[in-house]
């Protein structure tokens, strides 16, 4: 696809977004052309919905002095990816045989909590930080687990990306029995993103084997929180988008 065609498709989605309702209020048709051009220049057909949403956020936050999070532009990013790739919106977030169909994103900006698959009992091979995401890479041969066979029976392995709208914000808790220093027992904070700037505690969790048990989503004053039960520890984090990438 040439650059002009890509720009026209991006412009179509951005004009439909119509930040502040300027076009509807009578602004000229070229009101968002500069923003559309910058977005078009910075994205490609291979970019994920999350990556496109981040670019849109950066462009409009700077242009209009806003403080929006990428989740605000998630639907527009979906539409742009649909326009660039020719896939239907259902295909973009479905599970199938092509790599583009093996990714599914769950956005917490929508009205209902998404139904997120639980890779119960699956072993997390490694954890790393990538582009404002915590990334879990799972072991091979996941299809042998009942929890995976239901969602993707052909799956060999899985990568989960937990995207943070701002800085990484998480805490790691461990269950402690009642003792002299912790009278009633309960969950004690081992580390968090503030005290552990190098994320060493998080990244080293997989050294002795780490199982994904389950998770649940809550909503508080800071927005959506995800609590992931990893057996000996619980990871609590504030995320806006989760992306599952199944690999066969």
PEZI-V577198 format. One record per pair of residues at least 12 apart in sequence whose C-alpha atoms are under 10 Angstrom apart, sorted by the first residue. I is the first residue (numbers start at 0). GAP is how many residues later the second one is. D is the distance in Angstrom with one decimal. If there is no record, write none. Layout:
# PEZI-V577198
I_GAP_D + I_GAP_D
This chain:
# PEZI-V577198
0_43_9.8 + 0_44_8.9 + 0_83_8.4 + 0_84_9.7 + 2_34_9.5 + 2_37_7.8 + 2_38_7.8 + 2_41_9.9 + 3_33_9.3 + 3_36_9.0 + 4_35_9.7 + 4_79_9.2 + 5_30_9.9 + 5_31_9.3 + 5_33_10.0 + 5_34_6.4 + 5_35_8.8 + 5_37_9.5 + 5_38_8.8 + 5_39_9.0 + 5_74_9.4 + 5_77_8.7 + 5_78_6.9 + 6_26_9.1 + 6_29_6.7 + 6_30_6.0 + 6_31_8.9 + 6_32_8.3 + 6_33_5.2 + 6_34_7.9 + 6_77_9.9 + 7_25_9.5 + 7_28_8.4 + 7_29_8.8 + 7_32_8.7 + 7_75_10.0 + 8_27_9.2 + 8_31_8.7 + 8_70_9.5 + 8_71_7.1 + 8_72_9.6 + 8_73_9.8 + 8_74_6.3 + 8_75_7.1 + 9_23_9.6 + 9_25_9.6 + 9_26_6.0 + 9_27_7.9 + 9_28_9.8 + 9_29_7.5 + 9_30_6.2 + 9_31_10.0 + 9_33_9.8 + 9_66_9.4 + 9_67_9.4 + 9_69_9.0 + 9_70_6.0 + 9_71_9.1 + 9_73_7.9 + 9_74_8.3 + 10_19_9.3 + 10_21_7.6 + 10_22_6.7 + 10_23_9.4 + 10_24_8.5 + 10_25_5.1 + 10_26_7.6 + 10_28_9.0 + 10_29_8.3 + 10_69_9.2 + 11_21_10.0 + 11_24_8.7 + 11_67_9.6 + 11_68_8.6 + 11_71_9.2 + 12_23_8.8 + 12_62_9.8 + 12_63_6.4 + 12_64_8.4 + 12_65_9.6 + 12_66_6.7 + 12_67_6.2 + 12_68_10.0 + 12_70_8.5 + 13_18_7.2 + 13_19_8.7 + 13_21_8.3 + 13_22_6.5 + 13_25_9.4 + 13_42_9.0 + 13_59_9.9 + 13_62_7.3 + 13_63_9.4 + 13_65_9.6 + 13_66_8.6 + 14_14_8.3 + 14_15_8.9 + 14_16_8.4 + 14_17_6.7 + 14_18_8.6 + 14_21_8.5 + 15_60_8.5 + 16_15_9.9 + 16_56_8.6 + 16_58_9.3 + 16_59_6.8 + 17_13_9.2 + 17_14_8.1 + 18_13_8.8 + 18_41_8.6 + 18_45_9.3 + 19_44_9.8 + 31_28_9.7 + 31_31_10.0 + 33_25_9.7 + 33_29_9.6 + 34_21_8.4 + 34_24_6.5 + 34_25_7.2 + 34_27_10.0 + 34_28_7.8 + 35_20_8.8 + 35_23_8.9 + 35_24_9.9 + 37_17_9.0 + 37_18_9.1 + 37_21_7.4 + 38_13_8.2 + 38_14_9.8 + 38_15_10.0 + 38_16_6.4 + 38_17_6.3 + 38_18_9.7 + 38_19_9.2 + 38_20_7.1 + 38_21_9.6 + 39_12_9.6 + 39_15_9.4 + 39_16_9.6 + 39_40_9.7 + 41_13_7.2 + 41_14_9.5 + 41_17_10.0 + 42_12_7.5 + 42_13_9.6 + 42_37_9.9 + 42_38_9.7 + 43_37_8.9 + 43_40_8.3 + 43_41_9.8 + 44_35_9.2 + 44_36_6.9 + 44_37_9.4 + 44_38_9.3 + 44_39_5.8 + 44_40_6.3 + 44_41_10.0 + 45_35_8.7 + 45_38_9.2 + 45_39_8.5 + 45_54_9.1 + 46_34_7.9 + 47_29_8.7 + 47_30_8.9 + 47_33_7.7 + 47_44_9.6 + 47_52_9.2 + 47_55_9.1 + 47_57_9.4 + 47_195_9.5 + 48_21_10.0 + 48_24_9.7 + 48_25_7.1 + 48_26_8.8 + 48_27_9.1 + 48_28_5.5 + 48_29_5.8 + 48_30_9.0 + 48_31_8.5 + 48_32_6.7 + 48_33_9.6 + 48_43_9.0 + 48_44_9.8 + 48_55_9.8 + 48_56_8.1 + 48_192_9.9 + 48_194_9.4 + 49_20_7.6 + 49_21_8.5 + 49_23_9.4 + 49_24_7.3 + 49_27_7.5 + 49_28_8.8 + 49_55_8.4 + 49_57_9.5 + 49_113_8.1 + 49_190_9.9 + 49_191_7.5 + 49_192_9.1 + 49_193_8.4 + 50_19_9.0 + 50_23_9.8 + 50_26_8.5 + 50_80_9.1 + 51_18_8.9 + 51_21_8.8 + 51_22_8.3 + 51_24_8.9 + 51_25_5.5 + 51_26_8.3 + 51_28_8.0 + 51_29_7.9 + 52_16_8.9 + 52_17_5.2 + 52_18_7.2 + 52_19_8.2 + 52_20_5.5 + 52_21_5.5 + 52_22_8.5 + 52_23_7.5 + 52_24_5.1 + 52_25_8.3 + 52_27_9.5 + 53_15_8.1 + 53_16_5.2 + 53_17_8.6 + 53_18_9.9 + 53_19_8.2 + 53_20_8.8 + 53_23_8.8 + 53_111_8.6 + 54_15_8.3 + 54_18_9.5 + 54_22_9.2 + 55_12_10.0 + 55_13_9.8 + 55_14_7.6 + 55_16_9.6 + 55_17_6.9 + 55_18_9.2 + 55_20_8.7 + 55_21_7.7 + 56_12_6.5 + 56_13_5.4 + 56_14_8.7 + 56_15_8.0 + 56_16_6.8 + 56_17_9.5 + 56_108_9.9 + 57_12_8.4 + 59_13_9.9 + 67_97_9.0 + 67_98_9.9 + 68_40_9.7 + 68_95_9.2 + 68_96_5.5 + 68_97_7.4 + 68_171_8.4 + 69_37_10.0 + 69_39_9.5 + 69_93_9.7 + 69_94_9.0 + 69_95_6.1 + 69_96_9.0 + 69_170_7.9 + 69_171_8.8 + 70_36_6.9 + 70_37_7.4 + 70_38_5.7 + 70_39_8.8 + 70_92_10.0 + 70_93_9.8 + 70_94_7.4 + 70_168_9.8 + 70_169_6.2 + 70_170_7.2 + 71_35_9.8 + 71_36_9.9 + 71_37_6.9 + 71_38_9.4 + 71_168_9.7 + 72_36_9.4 + 73_33_7.6 + 73_34_9.8 + 73_35_8.2 + 73_36_9.6 + 73_166_9.9 + 73_167_9.0 + 74_14_9.9 + 74_32_9.4 + 74_34_9.6 + 74_35_9.5 + 77_14_8.0 + 77_15_9.2 + 78_13_9.8 + 84_15_9.6 + 86_13_9.1 + 86_14_9.4 + 90_12_9.6 + 90_13_9.5 + 91_12_7.4 + 91_13_9.0 + 92_12_6.4 + 92_13_8.9 + 92_150_9.7 + 92_151_9.8 + 94_56_8.5 + 94_57_7.5 + 94_149_9.9 + 94_150_9.3 + 94_151_8.1 + 95_56_8.5 + 95_58_9.4 + 95_150_9.3 + 96_57_8.9 + 96_149_9.8 + 96_150_9.3 + 96_151_8.3 + 97_149_9.7 + 97_150_9.7 + 98_146_8.5 + 98_147_8.2 + 98_148_7.7 + 98_149_9.1 + 99_145_9.2 + 100_144_9.0 + 100_145_9.0 + 101_50_9.1 + 101_53_9.4 + 101_56_9.8 + 101_142_8.0 + 101_143_5.8 + 101_144_5.2 + 101_145_7.0 + 101_146_8.9 + 102_55_9.9 + 102_56_9.5 + 102_57_9.6 + 102_140_6.8 + 102_141_5.5 + 102_142_4.4 + 102_143_6.3 + 102_144_9.0 + 103_12_9.7 + 103_56_9.8 + 103_138_8.3 + 103_139_5.7 + 103_140_5.2 + 103_141_6.7 + 103_142_8.6 + 104_55_9.7 + 104_56_9.2 + 104_57_9.9 + 104_136_6.7 + 104_137_5.6 + 104_138_4.3 + 104_139_6.3 + 104_140_8.7 + 105_56_9.8 + 105_134_8.4 + 105_135_5.5 + 105_136_5.1 + 105_137_6.3 + 105_138_8.4 + 106_56_9.8 + 106_132_9.1 + 106_133_6.0 + 106_134_4.5 + 106_135_6.6 + 106_136_8.7 + 107_109_9.5 + 107_111_9.8 + 107_115_9.0 + 107_116_6.9 + 107_117_9.5 + 107_131_7.9 + 107_132_5.3 + 107_133_6.2 + 107_134_8.5 + 108_114_9.4 + 108_115_8.7 + 108_131_7.0 + 108_132_8.4 + 112_104_7.8 + 112_105_9.1 + 112_106_9.7 + 112_111_9.5 + 113_103_9.2 + 114_102_10.0 + 115_99_8.9 + 115_100_9.1 + 115_101_9.5 + 115_126_8.7 + 115_127_9.8 + 115_128_9.2 + 116_30_8.1 + 116_31_8.3 + 116_33_9.4 + 116_34_7.3 + 116_97_9.3 + 116_98_9.3 + 116_127_8.8 + 117_29_6.8 + 117_30_8.0 + 117_33_9.4 + 117_94_8.0 + 117_95_7.8 + 117_96_5.9 + 117_97_7.1 + 117_98_9.6 + 117_110_9.8 + 118_19_9.3 + 118_23_8.7 + 118_26_8.3 + 118_27_9.0 + 118_28_5.7 + 118_29_6.1 + 118_30_9.8 + 118_32_9.4 + 118_39_9.0 + 118_92_9.0 + 118_93_6.3 + 118_94_7.4 + 118_95_7.4 + 118_96_9.6 + 119_25_8.0 + 119_26_8.4 + 119_27_5.8 + 119_28_7.9 + 119_91_7.7 + 119_92_5.6 + 119_93_4.9 + 119_94_6.0 + 119_95_9.3 + 119_109_9.8 + 119_110_9.7 + 120_21_9.9 + 120_24_7.8 + 120_25_9.5 + 120_26_8.2 + 120_27_9.8 + 120_89_9.0 + 120_90_5.4 + 120_91_5.4 + 120_92_5.4 + 120_93_8.4 + 120_109_9.1 + 120_110_9.3 + 121_16_7.1 + 121_17_7.4 + 121_18_9.5 + 121_19_9.8 + 121_20_7.1 + 121_21_10.0 + 121_22_9.7 + 121_23_7.4 + 121_25_8.6 + 121_26_8.7 + 121_35_9.8 + 121_36_9.7 + 121_88_8.3 + 121_89_5.5 + 121_90_5.6 + 121_91_7.7 + 122_13_9.8 + 122_14_8.9 + 122_15_5.9 + 122_16_5.8 + 122_17_9.0 + 122_19_8.9 + 122_83_8.7 + 122_86_7.0 + 122_87_5.6 + 122_88_4.6 + 122_89_6.4 + 122_90_9.4 + 122_107_9.6 + 123_12_6.4 + 123_13_5.8 + 123_14_4.3 + 123_15_6.1 + 123_16_9.8 + 123_34_9.3 + 123_35_9.3 + 123_81_9.3 + 123_82_6.7 + 123_83_9.9 + 123_85_7.4 + 123_86_5.6 + 123_87_6.1 + 123_88_6.9 + 123_106_9.3 + 124_12_5.6 + 124_13_4.9 + 124_14_5.3 + 124_15_8.9 + 124_34_10.0 + 124_80_9.8 + 124_81_6.4 + 124_82_8.7 + 124_84_7.7 + 124_85_7.6 + 124_86_9.2 + 125_12_7.0 + 125_13_8.6 + 125_33_9.8 + 125_77_7.5 + 125_78_8.4 + 125_79_8.4 + 125_80_5.9 + 125_81_8.4 + 125_83_9.4 + 125_84_9.0 + 126_32_9.8 + 126_33_9.8 + 126_34_10.0 + 126_75_7.4 + 126_76_5.3 + 126_77_7.8 + 126_78_7.9 + 126_79_7.2 + 127_33_9.7 + 127_71_9.0 + 127_72_9.9 + 127_74_8.4 + 127_75_6.1 + 127_76_9.4 + 128_32_9.2 + 128_33_9.6 + 128_39_9.3 + 128_70_8.6 + 128_73_9.7 + 128_74_8.3 + 129_31_8.5 + 129_32_9.7 + 129_33_9.2 + 130_30_9.7 + 130_32_8.3 + 130_33_9.3 + 131_29_9.4 + 131_30_8.4 + 131_31_6.1 + 131_32_5.9 + 131_33_7.9 + 131_34_7.8 + 131_35_7.0 + 131_36_6.6 + 132_27_9.4 + 132_28_5.8 + 132_29_5.1 + 132_30_4.4 + 132_31_6.1 + 132_32_9.2 + 132_34_9.4 + 132_35_7.5 + 132_106_8.9 + 132_108_9.5 + 132_109_9.1 + 132_110_9.9 + 133_26_8.2 + 133_27_5.8 + 133_28_5.1 + 133_29_6.8 + 133_30_8.3 + 133_34_8.1 + 133_36_9.8 + 133_68_9.4 + 133_69_9.5 + 133_103_9.7 + 133_105_9.7 + 133_108_9.7 + 134_24_6.9 + 134_25_5.7 + 134_26_4.5 + 134_27_6.3 + 134_28_8.7 + 134_68_9.9 + 134_107_9.9 + 134_108_9.5 + 135_22_8.2 + 135_23_5.6 + 135_24_5.1 + 135_25_6.6 + 135_26_8.4 + 135_67_9.9 + 135_70_9.9 + 135_76_9.9 + 135_108_9.7 + 136_20_7.9 + 136_21_6.3 + 136_22_4.7 + 136_23_6.7 + 136_24_8.9 + 136_108_9.7 + 137_18_9.4 + 137_19_5.9 + 137_20_5.4 + 137_21_6.2 + 137_22_8.4 + 137_72_9.8 + 137_73_9.5 + 137_74_9.4 + 138_17_8.3 + 138_18_6.0 + 138_19_7.7 + 138_20_9.4 + 139_15_8.7 + 139_16_5.4 + 139_17_4.8 + 139_18_8.1 + 139_107_9.4 + 139_108_9.5 + 140_13_9.1 + 140_14_7.2 + 140_15_4.6 + 140_16_6.1 + 140_17_9.6 + 140_107_9.0 + 141_12_8.7 + 141_13_6.2 + 141_14_5.4 + 141_15_5.5 + 141_16_7.7 + 141_104_9.9 + 141_105_9.8 + 141_106_9.6 + 142_12_5.4 + 142_13_6.2 + 142_14_8.0 + 142_105_9.4 + 143_12_9.1 + 150_95_9.8 + 151_94_7.7 + 151_95_9.4 + 151_96_9.1 + 152_95_9.2 + 153_92_9.0 + 153_93_8.3 + 153_94_5.8 + 154_90_9.8 + 154_91_6.1 + 154_92_5.6 + 154_93_4.6 + 155_90_7.6 + 155_91_5.7 + 155_92_4.6 + 156_88_8.6 + 156_89_6.2 + 156_90_5.3 + 156_91_6.7 + 157_86_7.1 + 157_87_5.7 + 157_88_4.7 + 157_89_6.0 + 157_90_8.8 + 158_84_8.2 + 158_85_6.0 + 158_86_5.2 + 158_87_6.6 + 158_88_8.1 + 159_82_7.1 + 159_83_5.7 + 159_84_4.7 + 159_85_6.3 + 159_86_8.7 + 160_80_8.3 + 160_81_5.7 + 160_82_5.1 + 160_83_6.6 + 160_84_8.3 + 161_64_9.4 + 161_75_8.8 + 161_76_9.1 + 161_77_6.3 + 161_78_8.0 + 161_79_6.4 + 161_80_4.7 + 161_81_6.7 + 161_82_9.0 + 162_74_9.8 + 162_75_8.8 + 162_76_5.6 + 162_77_6.2 + 162_78_5.3 + 162_79_6.0 + 162_80_7.9 + 163_73_8.5 + 163_74_6.7 + 163_75_4.6 + 163_76_5.9 + 163_77_7.3 + 163_78_9.0 + 164_73_8.5 + 164_74_6.6 + 164_75_6.0 + 164_76_8.2 + 165_72_9.3 + 165_73_8.8 + 165_74_9.4 + 166_26_9.0 + 166_71_9.7 + 167_24_9.6 + 167_25_6.6 + 167_26_9.0 + 167_29_9.9 + 167_31_9.9 + 167_69_8.2 + 167_70_8.1 + 167_71_8.6 + 168_23_7.6 + 168_24_5.7 + 168_25_7.8 + 168_67_8.6 + 168_68_5.9 + 168_69_6.1 + 168_70_8.3 + 169_21_8.7 + 169_22_5.6 + 169_23_5.6 + 169_24_8.4 + 169_32_9.6 + 169_55_9.4 + 169_56_9.4 + 169_57_9.7 + 169_65_7.0 + 169_66_5.5 + 169_67_4.1 + 169_68_6.7 + 169_69_9.1 + 170_18_6.8 + 170_19_7.7 + 170_20_5.9 + 170_21_4.1 + 170_22_6.5 + 170_23_8.8 + 170_24_9.6 + 170_25_9.8 + 170_31_9.1 + 170_56_9.6 + 170_63_8.2 + 170_64_5.9 + 170_65_5.3 + 170_66_6.5 + 170_67_9.6 + 171_15_9.4 + 171_16_8.4 + 171_17_5.8 + 171_18_5.6 + 171_19_5.4 + 171_20_6.0 + 171_21_9.0 + 171_29_8.4 + 171_30_7.6 + 171_55_9.7 + 171_56_9.6 + 171_61_6.6 + 171_62_5.7 + 171_63_4.7 + 171_64_6.4 + 171_65_8.8 + 172_13_9.4 + 172_14_5.6 + 172_15_5.2 + 172_16_4.3 + 172_17_5.5 + 172_18_7.4 + 172_19_8.9 + 172_56_9.7 + 172_59_8.7 + 172_60_5.4 + 172_61_5.1 + 172_62_6.5 + 172_63_7.9 + 173_12_8.0 + 173_13_5.2 + 173_14_5.3 + 173_15_6.5 + 173_16_6.5 + 173_17_9.6 + 173_56_9.8 + 173_57_9.1 + 173_58_6.2 + 173_59_4.6 + 173_60_6.5 + 173_61_9.1 + 174_12_4.4 + 174_13_6.3 + 174_14_9.0 + 174_15_9.9 + 174_56_9.6 + 174_57_7.1 + 174_58_6.9 + 174_59_8.5 + 175_12_6.5 + 175_13_9.9 + 175_56_9.8 + 186_46_8.7 + 186_47_8.6 + 187_45_9.5 + 187_46_9.9 + 188_44_9.5 + 188_45_9.4 + 188_46_9.9 + 189_12_9.8 + 189_43_8.9 + 189_44_9.9 + 190_44_9.9 + 191_43_9.4 + 191_44_9.2 + 191_45_9.5 + 192_44_9.6 + 201_33_8.8 + 204_25_9.3 + 204_27_9.7 + 204_28_8.9 + 209_20_6.5 + 209_21_7.3 + 209_22_8.4 + 209_23_9.3 + 210_18_8.6 + 210_19_5.5 + 210_20_6.2 + 210_21_9.0 + 210_22_10.0 + 211_16_7.6 + 211_17_6.5 + 211_18_4.9 + 211_19_7.0 + 211_22_9.9 + 212_15_7.7 + 212_16_5.4 + 212_17_5.5 + 212_18_6.2 + 212_19_9.9 + 212_21_9.8 + 213_13_8.6 + 213_14_6.1 + 213_15_5.3 + 213_16_7.4 + 213_17_8.9 + 213_20_9.8 + 214_12_5.4 + 214_13_4.3 + 214_14_5.7 + 214_15_8.7 + 214_19_9.1 + 214_20_9.3 + 214_21_9.6 + 215_12_6.8 + 215_13_8.6 + 215_20_9.9 + 216_19_9.7 + 216_20_9.9 + 216_21_9.8 + 217_20_9.7 + 218_19_9.5 + 219_18_9.8 + 221_16_7.7 + 222_15_7.2 + 222_16_8.5 + 222_17_8.6 + 223_13_8.6 + 223_14_5.9 + 223_15_6.6 + 223_16_7.1 + 223_17_10.0 + 224_12_5.6 + 224_13_4.5 + 224_14_6.5 + 224_15_8.7 + 225_12_6.2 + 225_13_6.9 + 225_14_9.5 + 225_16_10.0
